[in-house]
Every structure is written in structure tokens, then in C-alpha cells.
Amino acid sequence: MSDYQHVLLAVDYTKHGVYVAEKARVLANKYQAKLSVIHVLDNIPMPDTSYGTVIALDQIAPDELLEAEKIKFMELGDQLAIDVVNRWMVWGIPTQEIINIADQEQVDLIIVGSHGRHGLALLLGSTANSVLHHAKCDVMAVRLIEK
């Protein structure tokens, strides 16, 4: 097995986000790998732009929800010392966008949080489960324990 060279952290700002982010940071440091981060917006109204769905992180958004998301995202990237060019905030379907960025950036490990759902929730799927089954690279699902 070769060492990981590029780790992609997929974040969704659940209460466990810091725990998952720390796991990604430690693993990237262990392998001396580049660490990138992606956050997919699927619940904030998308603006009508001719530039596509990628949010320009250096521009001020008029929408307060979007601005709050951008601030959280940039703060997390700063805390993890991730270069701005390795941060993606995009609109879309989380699984598809995570896999697209992973393929585009030649990521060899995706790290996501997983609630380990059972029964109907498992049958309906989750982002972590879907990424696991569709990614071309390794996927690490960090188990999130509800307390």
C-alpha cells in the first residue's frame, strides 16, 4: 500500500464536524499529505449566476445564510491550515460533488462522518454510504456517536 498523497475532508457542520476534521488533519499530517476540504450546499437557495455553481469565496454574498456558511467554511479551513485553493464550497448533490472534486483533484482518500444508521435510514442511504460505493479512491467513514 502506498501512502496517501491527497486527503479530501467532506464537511457538513454537524455537531461532530470538529471531531471528523481533527481525524482528517491528523491522518494528513501522518502521511504528509495535502489536505483539502469540501462543503456542499444543498439547502440554501442557489443564486442565478452565469458562472456556474461554485461559490466565489473572495466575493461578498448578499444572502445572509450564504454569508454565514462562507464564514464557517473559511474559519474551518483556517483552523486546519488548508490553502484557499484547496477549499471548495459548491451547490449540488453532496455525493456527486464530493466525488467530482475527488476525481478532478486526484484525491486518494475521502474522509466523511457517518452516523452508522440502521433500518430504513440505511436503506434510504446517506452521503457517507453513497460516497463509499461510488468513489474511485479510498473512503474513510468516521463513526459519529450520538450522546
N, C-alpha and C positions, 0 to 999 in steps of 0.2 A: 504494500500500500504506500502510495506517495503522500507526502504531507499536503495539507490544504494550502492553496495559494490565495484564494479569494473567498471570503465568507460574506454572505448576504443575510442580514438580520431583517426579518419582516415584523413590523410593529403595528399594534392596533390600539394602544393606550388603554388597555385593561388595567386593573389594579395590580396585575402581575408583570407589567411591562418592564419595570426596572430589574426584576429578577431575571427575566429572559435576556434582556440587554446585557446584564453583567455576565451571564453564561457565554454570550457571543463574544464579548470583549476578552474574557479570559481565554477562550479557545483560540481566537485570532492571535492573541499575544503568544500563546504556547507554540503555535505553528509559524509565528512571524508572518502571518497572512494579512493581506489587505482586508479591512472591514468596511462594508458598505451597509446602507440602511434603506429600506423602502417602507413607505406608508401609503396604502391605497384608500382613497376616499370613495366610499360608496353610499354615504348617507348625507352628503352636503350637496345642495343644488349646484350643478355644474354651470359655469358661465358660458355664454355664447362667444367663443373665440375662434378666430380663423387659424390659430396657432396649434390646434390640437388639444389634447387633454393634459399635457404636462404643465404643472404649475410653475411659473417663473418664480423662483424662491427669492429673487432680489427685487421684486416689484411689490408695491403695496396693493393689497386686495381690498375692494370696498366692502366686501361681505365680512361681518364680524365673526361668524363661525369659521370661515376660511382663515381669517387672520389668526384666530386662536389656535387652530390646527397648525398653521405655519410656525407660530411661535413655539409650541410644544415640540414640533419636529426639529426645529433648529436648535433648541436647547438640548434635546437628546443627542443630536449629532455633535454638539459642542462638548457635552459631558463625556462622550465616547471618543473624542478627538478624531472624528471622521471628517476627512476633507470634504468640502462642499460639493465637489464634482462627483463624489461617491454617495450622494444623498438623492433619493428620488421620492417625490410626493406626486402621485398620479391619481386620476379618476379612473374608475373601471371596476371590473370584477376582480376581487383580490387574487384568486388563484391564477387567473390569466396574466395579470400584470406582474405578479411576483415571478412567474415562470418566464415571461417575456424579458424582464430585466436580467434574470439569471442567465438566460441564453445569450442575450446581447452583450453582457459584460463578462462572459466566460467564467461565471461563478462555479466553484466546485463543491460548495456546501451552503445550503439554505438553513437558517435556524428560525423556527416558529414556535410559538407557545401552543400547547394543546390541553384541552380540558379533559381528554380521555372519556368522552361521552359514551353512553351505552344506550341500547334500545333504539327507540325511534330517532333520537338525536343523532346517533351513529349512522343509521340508515339514510337520513337526510343529508349527512355529510357535514364536514367542517372545512374551513380553509386549510388547516394543517393536514387533514386526511387527503384532501384533493391535491395539494402540492406534493405530498408524498407519492401519490400514484401517477402524477403527470410530469414531474421534474426529470430532467435528464442527468442531474447530478445528485449527490447525496443530500439527504434531508435529515435534520436533527429536530425532533419534536421534544421540546422541554415540557415535562408534565407539570401542569398547574394544579396545585392542591387547593381546594376550597376549604376555608376555615370558618 
